[in-house]
């Protein structure tokens, strides 16, 4: 299993390895800049794909571009909820989720990539609004993730910035595999 596979039932050790790997993808990049640039980068990554190409998996049991874009939407919705909890409440519990179960049970293989792109853009814009208005004290506020422990808003920004980069690379890899 890849370190980037992150089911909700994974061990605490796997959760730490996943987080470390995602943060390492971000490197020394400014997380807010990455978060702001993801929508145009994602649009560019999807440009010119036919619906058949969007649906084609890079390999058996791997995700298609449709899967990836719909995952980004759902991940952004999850982060939107977590971000609001942490900014508004004291040390809220943050639950995990199994991304592969979501993909299977929520019909990612039937997703419309163009529609998902619109949904992602809207939710990301709403999240960026909150991040831009957050004070330095707000960025230090924490929630307690069920598998990973304390996560500050500042940490979540890095995690989601790295997550964006991971999936942009994944889309590039899928495009290469299906061409």
N, C-alpha and C positions, 0 to 999 in steps of 0.2 A: 504494500500500500504506500502510495506517495505521501510525503510529508504534507503536501497541499490538499490531500483528502482530509476533510475535517468533519466526520460524523459527530453528532451530539453525544454518542455513546463512547467516544474515544477516551483514552486514559488521560490523566492529568499530564503525564510525561509527553504524550503525543500533542496535547494542547500547547504545551510550552515549546515543543519543537516547531509546530505549525506557526505559532506567533513569532518565534525567532526568525524563521525562514521568510515570513512575510515582511517583517521589519527590515531584514537584510536586503530584500528587493528594493526597498525605498532608499536605502543607503543614506547619503547626506542630502538628498533632495528635500526641498521644503514641502511638507505634506499638504499644506493648503494650496500651493501651486499645482501639485499633482492632481488634487481633487478638482481644482478649477479647470484643468486642461483635459480631464478625462472625457468629457462630453464631445468636444471637437475631435479628439484623438479617436474616440469610438466611432464617430460618424465617418471619419476617414478610413478606419479599419473595415467598415461595412460597405463602403462605396463600391458599386459595381457588382455586388454579389446578386445572383439570381435566387429566387426562392428555393430552387433545387439545391444550389450550393449552400445556402443557409441551413438547409435540412440535412446535408450530408455529414456524417460523422467521420472524424479523421481515422478511426479504427473501430472495430467492434467493441462495445461497452464503453466507448469514449463519447464525450459530448460533441454536439454540433455547434455551429455558431449560434443557432437559435437557443440552444440550451444555455450557452454562456451569457448571452444578452439577457435572457429571462432571469438567470441566476443573479446577474448584476442588479436587475430591478428589485428582486425579492431581498437581496442582501442590503440594498439601500433602504428599503422599507424597514427592515429589521433595525438597521443602524439609526434610522430616523426615530423609531420608537425608543431605542436605548439612549440616544442622545438627549431626547426630551425628558426621559426619566431621570437621567443623571443631572441635567441642568436644573430640573424643577424639584427633585426630591433628594432626601439625604440617604446616601448609600443604598440605592434600590438594588434588588436582585435582578440580574440580567440572565435570561435563560438562553441556552444554546439551541441549535436546530441541526438536523441532519440534511445537508444540502442534496445528497443523492435521493433521499426519500422525497424531498420537496420536488426535485426534478421529475421523479417517477409519478408521484401522486397529484402534482399540480399541472401536469400536461406540458412540460417544457418542450417536448418534441412537436407540439402543435402550436407553439408560440409564433406570433408574427413579429419578426425582428424589428420592423419599422415602428410598429406600435410600442413594442418594448422599449425602443430607443426614446420615444416621446415620454413614456412613463418614467424612465430612468432620469431623463433630463429635468423633468418637473420636480421629482423628489430630491435630486441632487441640489437643484437651485434652492429649494426650501431649507435643506441642511446647511448649505453654504451661508445662507442668510443668518442662521443661528450662530454659526462659527464666527462670522465677521463681527457680530455684535457681542460675542462672549468676551468677558474681561479676563485678565490673567488668572484671577481667582477662580473663575468659571472653568477654565481649562484644567485646573487642578482637581476639580470635583470628581468623585469616583462612584462607580457602581461596582457591584460584586458579581462577576460572571460566575455562573454555576460550575463551569469546568476550569476556568483560568484565573479565578480570584479577582482581586481589585484591578479595575481598569479606569484610568482617568480619561477625560475628554481628549486631552493632549495625546495620550497613548492611542486612543481609538482613531484619531486623525491619522496617525502613522500607520496603524493597522489597515485602515481603509484605503489609504494612499498606496500602500504596498499591494493590497488586494486588487486595486484597479490595474496596477502595472502587471501583476500576475495574469490577469484575464485578457489584457491587451496583447500580451505575449502569446497567450493561448490561442487567441483568434488568429494571430499572424501564423502560428504553427499549423492551425487547422487549414487556413487558406493555402499554405504551402503543400500540405498533404493531399488536398483535394484537387489541386490544379494539374 
